[in-house]
Amino acid sequence: MRITFLGTGAAGGVPLFGCDCAACTAARDNAALERKPCSALIESGDTRILIDGGLMDLHQRFAPGELDAILLTHFHPDHVQGLLHLRWGKGPGIPVLTPPDPDGCADLFRHPGILEFTPQVAFTPFEIGPLKITPLPLIHSKPTFGYAFELAGGASFAYLTDTRGLPPETRNFLLAMKPDGLAIDCSFPPSSKAKGHNDWNMTLKCIADTAPEQAWLIHISHELDNWRLHTNPGLPLHISPARDGEQVDLTSAPGKRQGE
Protein backbone atom coordinates (compact mmCIF):
# COMPACT_ATOMS: atom_id res chain seq x y z
CA MET A 1 0.00 0.00 0.00
CA ARG A 2 1.40 3.36 -1.03
CA ILE A 3 0.20 6.71 0.30
CA THR A 4 1.02 9.95 -1.48
CA PHE A 5 0.24 13.13 0.42
CA LEU A 6 -0.93 15.32 -2.47
CA GLY A 7 -1.72 18.22 -0.15
CA THR A 8 -1.16 18.73 3.57
CA GLY A 9 -2.55 22.23 4.18
CA ALA A 10 -5.44 23.64 6.14
CA ALA A 11 -7.99 25.94 4.50
CA GLY A 12 -6.11 28.88 3.00
CA GLY A 13 -2.97 26.81 2.53
CA VAL A 14 0.64 27.87 2.96
CA PRO A 15 1.54 30.54 1.98
CA LEU A 16 -1.64 32.25 3.08
CA PHE A 17 -2.78 35.12 0.87
CA GLY A 18 -1.47 38.42 2.23
CA CYS A 19 0.44 36.91 5.16
CA ASP A 20 4.08 37.78 5.75
CA CYS A 21 4.78 35.47 8.69
CA ALA A 22 8.02 33.50 8.56
CA ALA A 23 6.29 30.33 7.33
CA CYS A 24 4.44 32.06 4.50
CA THR A 25 7.52 34.00 3.46
CA ALA A 26 9.59 30.81 3.38
CA ALA A 27 6.93 29.01 1.32
CA ARG A 28 6.90 31.82 -1.25
CA ASP A 29 10.66 31.48 -1.59
CA ASN A 30 10.68 27.66 -1.65
CA ALA A 31 7.90 25.73 -3.37
CA ALA A 32 8.81 22.61 -1.38
CA LEU A 33 7.36 24.34 1.71
CA GLU A 34 3.97 25.09 0.14
CA ARG A 35 0.89 23.31 1.47
CA LYS A 36 -2.03 22.73 -0.88
CA PRO A 37 -5.54 21.55 0.13
CA CYS A 38 -5.42 18.41 2.23
CA SER A 39 -5.73 15.23 0.15
CA ALA A 40 -4.02 11.91 -0.48
CA LEU A 41 -3.75 9.14 -3.06
CA ILE A 42 -3.95 5.52 -1.85
CA GLU A 43 -2.55 2.85 -4.17
CA SER A 44 -2.42 -0.92 -3.95
CA GLY A 45 -1.60 -2.88 -7.07
CA ASP A 46 -3.70 -1.35 -9.86
CA THR A 47 -6.18 0.22 -7.44
CA ARG A 48 -6.03 4.01 -7.02
CA ILE A 49 -8.23 5.90 -4.56
CA LEU A 50 -8.25 9.65 -4.04
CA ILE A 51 -9.11 11.03 -0.61
CA ASP A 52 -10.84 14.43 -0.96
CA GLY A 53 -11.20 16.66 -3.99
CA GLY A 54 -9.88 20.03 -2.91
CA LEU A 55 -7.05 20.25 -5.45
CA MET A 56 -8.09 22.46 -8.35
CA ASP A 57 -6.13 20.53 -11.01
CA LEU A 58 -7.69 17.07 -10.60
CA HIS A 59 -8.71 17.11 -14.27
CA GLN A 60 -5.01 17.46 -15.15
CA ARG A 61 -3.54 15.11 -12.55
CA PHE A 62 -5.67 12.10 -13.47
CA ALA A 63 -6.74 10.61 -16.79
CA PRO A 64 -10.27 9.23 -17.37
CA GLY A 65 -10.60 5.82 -15.72
CA GLU A 66 -7.44 6.25 -13.67
CA LEU A 67 -9.24 6.63 -10.32
CA ASP A 68 -11.27 3.74 -8.94
CA ALA A 69 -13.04 6.02 -6.46
CA ILE A 70 -12.92 9.30 -4.60
CA LEU A 71 -13.52 9.21 -0.84
CA LEU A 72 -14.77 12.48 0.61
CA THR A 73 -14.16 13.15 4.27
CA HIS A 74 -16.79 15.95 4.25
CA PHE A 75 -18.25 18.70 2.12
CA HIS A 76 -16.35 21.82 3.16
CA PRO A 77 -15.14 23.76 0.09
CA ASP A 78 -11.41 23.08 0.55
CA HIS A 79 -12.19 19.36 0.30
CA VAL A 80 -14.54 19.39 -2.71
CA GLN A 81 -13.74 22.48 -4.81
CA GLY A 82 -11.78 20.53 -7.43
CA LEU A 83 -14.86 18.39 -8.15
CA LEU A 84 -16.77 21.40 -9.46
CA HIS A 85 -14.62 21.33 -12.62
CA LEU A 86 -13.92 17.59 -12.79
CA ARG A 87 -17.63 16.72 -12.98
CA TRP A 88 -18.00 18.20 -16.47
CA GLY A 89 -15.42 15.82 -17.93
CA LYS A 90 -16.04 12.93 -20.30
CA GLY A 91 -15.36 9.24 -19.82
CA PRO A 92 -16.50 6.65 -17.28
CA GLY A 93 -18.32 7.71 -14.14
CA ILE A 94 -16.30 8.18 -10.97
CA PRO A 95 -17.70 6.72 -7.72
CA VAL A 96 -17.61 9.36 -4.97
CA LEU A 97 -18.19 7.88 -1.52
CA THR A 98 -19.25 10.33 1.18
CA PRO A 99 -20.53 10.77 4.72
CA PRO A 100 -24.33 10.90 5.02
CA ASP A 101 -24.73 14.67 4.61
CA PRO A 102 -27.98 15.55 2.77
CA ASP A 103 -26.89 19.20 2.49
CA GLY A 104 -23.44 18.30 1.21
CA CYS A 105 -22.53 20.64 -1.62
CA ALA A 106 -25.87 21.49 -3.21
CA ASP A 107 -24.58 22.43 -6.65
CA LEU A 108 -22.64 19.19 -6.97
CA PHE A 109 -25.73 17.20 -5.98
CA ARG A 110 -27.91 19.04 -8.54
CA HIS A 111 -25.36 18.73 -11.35
CA PRO A 112 -23.05 15.76 -10.62
CA GLY A 113 -21.91 15.19 -14.20
CA ILE A 114 -19.68 12.10 -14.24
CA LEU A 115 -19.53 11.99 -10.42
CA GLU A 116 -21.57 9.22 -8.78
CA PHE A 117 -22.25 10.19 -5.14
CA THR A 118 -23.04 7.42 -2.65
CA PRO A 119 -23.29 8.01 1.11
CA GLN A 120 -21.66 5.46 3.37
CA VAL A 121 -22.50 4.16 6.86
CA ALA A 122 -20.14 4.60 9.79
CA PHE A 123 -18.17 1.46 10.72
CA THR A 124 -19.69 -0.43 7.76
CA PRO A 125 -16.72 -1.61 5.67
CA PHE A 126 -16.66 -1.85 1.89
CA GLU A 127 -14.06 -3.11 -0.57
CA ILE A 128 -12.32 -1.43 -3.48
CA GLY A 129 -9.85 -3.73 -5.20
CA PRO A 130 -7.76 -5.48 -2.53
CA LEU A 131 -8.51 -2.83 0.11
CA LYS A 132 -11.04 -3.14 2.91
CA ILE A 133 -12.14 0.40 3.84
CA THR A 134 -14.04 1.40 6.98
CA PRO A 135 -15.60 4.88 7.42
CA LEU A 136 -14.81 6.31 10.86
CA PRO A 137 -16.82 9.19 12.39
CA LEU A 138 -14.86 12.30 13.34
CA ILE A 139 -15.71 15.44 15.32
CA HIS A 140 -16.19 18.44 13.05
CA SER A 141 -18.75 21.10 12.10
CA LYS A 142 -20.20 18.96 9.28
CA PRO A 143 -20.72 15.19 9.12
CA THR A 144 -17.17 13.94 8.62
CA PHE A 145 -15.53 10.56 8.08
CA GLY A 146 -11.99 9.40 8.39
CA TYR A 147 -11.14 6.18 6.58
CA ALA A 148 -9.28 3.06 7.67
CA PHE A 149 -7.59 0.98 4.95
CA GLU A 150 -6.65 -2.66 5.45
CA LEU A 151 -4.83 -4.90 3.01
CA ALA A 152 -5.45 -8.60 3.63
CA GLY A 153 -2.29 -10.05 5.08
CA GLY A 154 -0.59 -6.67 4.66
CA ALA A 155 -0.47 -3.11 5.89
CA SER A 156 -3.12 -0.94 7.51
CA PHE A 157 -3.50 2.82 7.41
CA ALA A 158 -5.95 5.43 8.70
CA TYR A 159 -6.55 8.94 7.38
CA LEU A 160 -8.21 11.33 9.83
CA THR A 161 -8.44 14.94 8.72
CA ASP A 162 -10.70 17.71 10.04
CA THR A 163 -11.39 16.53 13.57
CA ARG A 164 -11.14 17.88 17.10
CA GLY A 165 -10.26 14.85 19.18
CA LEU A 166 -11.73 11.44 18.38
CA PRO A 167 -15.11 9.88 19.22
CA PRO A 168 -14.63 6.97 21.65
CA GLU A 169 -15.88 4.43 19.09
CA THR A 170 -13.35 5.62 16.50
CA ARG A 171 -10.53 5.64 19.03
CA ASN A 172 -11.40 2.10 20.13
CA PHE A 173 -11.60 0.88 16.53
CA LEU A 174 -8.13 2.22 15.78
CA LEU A 175 -6.66 0.88 18.98
CA ALA A 176 -7.91 -2.59 18.06
CA MET A 177 -6.75 -2.18 14.46
CA LYS A 178 -3.18 -1.22 15.47
CA PRO A 179 -2.54 0.70 12.23
CA ASP A 180 0.89 0.64 10.63
CA GLY A 181 0.32 4.25 9.60
CA LEU A 182 -1.90 7.11 10.73
CA ALA A 183 -2.35 10.55 9.15
CA ILE A 184 -4.15 12.97 11.44
CA ASP A 185 -5.32 16.59 11.60
CA CYS A 186 -2.85 18.91 13.33
CA SER A 187 -4.10 22.34 12.34
CA PHE A 188 -2.89 24.66 15.07
CA PRO A 189 -0.16 25.25 17.63
CA PRO A 190 -1.15 24.70 21.28
CA SER A 191 -4.18 26.95 21.74
CA SER A 192 -7.41 27.09 23.66
CA LYS A 193 -8.95 28.94 20.70
CA ALA A 194 -8.71 26.11 18.18
CA LYS A 195 -12.17 25.22 16.84
CA GLY A 196 -13.21 22.21 14.80
CA HIS A 197 -9.63 20.95 14.51
CA ASN A 198 -6.86 19.52 16.62
CA ASP A 199 -4.14 21.69 18.02
CA TRP A 200 -0.64 20.29 18.58
CA ASN A 201 -1.37 18.82 22.01
CA MET A 202 -4.69 17.27 20.99
CA THR A 203 -3.05 15.62 17.98
CA LEU A 204 -0.31 14.08 20.10
CA LYS A 205 -2.93 12.77 22.52
CA CYS A 206 -4.92 11.20 19.67
CA ILE A 207 -1.76 9.49 18.43
CA ALA A 208 -0.91 8.23 21.91
CA ASP A 209 -4.48 6.95 22.35
CA THR A 210 -4.44 4.94 19.10
CA ALA A 211 -0.81 3.73 19.13
CA PRO A 212 0.06 3.58 15.41
CA GLU A 213 3.49 2.39 14.30
CA GLN A 214 4.02 5.65 12.42
CA ALA A 215 2.06 8.91 12.30
CA TRP A 216 2.02 11.93 10.01
CA LEU A 217 0.58 15.35 10.77
CA ILE A 218 -1.74 16.77 8.10
CA HIS A 219 -4.15 19.71 7.59
CA ILE A 220 -1.37 22.01 8.77
CA SER A 221 -1.99 25.76 8.91
CA HIS A 222 0.52 28.55 8.42
CA GLU A 223 0.12 29.27 12.16
CA LEU A 224 1.42 25.81 13.01
CA ASP A 225 4.33 26.04 10.56
CA ASN A 226 5.22 29.49 11.91
CA TRP A 227 5.08 28.26 15.51
CA ARG A 228 7.30 25.31 14.64
CA LEU A 229 9.84 27.59 12.98
CA HIS A 230 10.09 29.72 16.11
CA THR A 231 9.93 27.00 18.79
CA ASN A 232 11.38 23.89 17.09
CA PRO A 233 9.25 21.52 19.22
CA GLY A 234 10.48 17.96 19.54
CA LEU A 235 8.55 14.95 18.26
CA PRO A 236 8.94 11.21 18.89
CA LEU A 237 10.76 9.46 16.05
CA HIS A 238 7.57 7.79 14.81
CA ILE A 239 5.73 11.12 14.31
CA SER A 240 6.48 13.70 11.63
CA PRO A 241 4.72 16.51 9.75
CA ALA A 242 3.78 15.32 6.27
CA ARG A 243 5.01 17.21 3.21
CA ASP A 244 3.17 17.85 -0.07
CA GLY A 245 4.25 15.17 -2.54
CA GLU A 246 5.65 12.85 0.13
CA GLN A 247 5.19 9.14 -0.53
CA VAL A 248 5.01 6.42 2.10
CA ASP A 249 5.23 2.74 1.19
CA LEU A 250 3.56 0.60 3.88
CA THR A 251 3.79 -2.60 1.88
CA SER A 252 7.47 -3.42 2.30
CA ALA A 253 8.16 -1.75 5.62
CA PRO A 254 5.75 0.13 7.88
CA GLY A 255 6.51 3.84 7.90
CA LYS A 256 9.37 3.67 5.40
CA ARG A 257 9.56 6.95 3.47
CA GLN A 258 10.19 6.92 -0.24
CA GLY A 259 13.87 7.56 -0.87
CA GLU A 260 15.03 6.90 2.69
Secondary structure as GFF3:
##gff-version 3
##sequence-region A 1 260
A	DSSP	beta_strand	2	7	.	.	.	ID=ss1
A	DSSP	alpha_helix	22	29	.	.	.	ID=ss2
A	DSSP	three_ten_helix	31	33	.	.	.	ID=ss3
A	DSSP	beta_strand	39	44	.	.	.	ID=ss4
A	DSSP	beta_strand	47	51	.	.	.	ID=ss5
A	DSSP	alpha_helix	58	61	.	.	.	ID=ss6
A	DSSP	beta_strand	69	71	.	.	.	ID=ss7
A	DSSP	alpha_helix	77	80	.	.	.	ID=ss8
A	DSSP	alpha_helix	83	86	.	.	.	ID=ss9
A	DSSP	beta_strand	94	98	.	.	.	ID=ss10
A	DSSP	alpha_helix	106	110	.	.	.	ID=ss11
A	DSSP	beta_strand	115	119	.	.	.	ID=ss12
A	DSSP	beta_strand	126	128	.	.	.	ID=ss13
A	DSSP	beta_strand	131	137	.	.	.	ID=ss14
A	DSSP	beta_strand	145	151	.	.	.	ID=ss15
A	DSSP	beta_strand	156	160	.	.	.	ID=ss16
A	DSSP	alpha_helix	168	177	.	.	.	ID=ss17
A	DSSP	beta_strand	181	185	.	.	.	ID=ss18
A	DSSP	alpha_helix	200	210	.	.	.	ID=ss19
A	DSSP	beta_strand	214	218	.	.	.	ID=ss20
A	DSSP	alpha_helix	222	231	.	.	.	ID=ss21
A	DSSP	beta_strand	239	241	.	.	.	ID=ss22
A	DSSP	beta_strand	247	249	.	.	.	ID=ss23
A	DSSP	beta_strand	256	257	.	.	.	ID=ss24
###
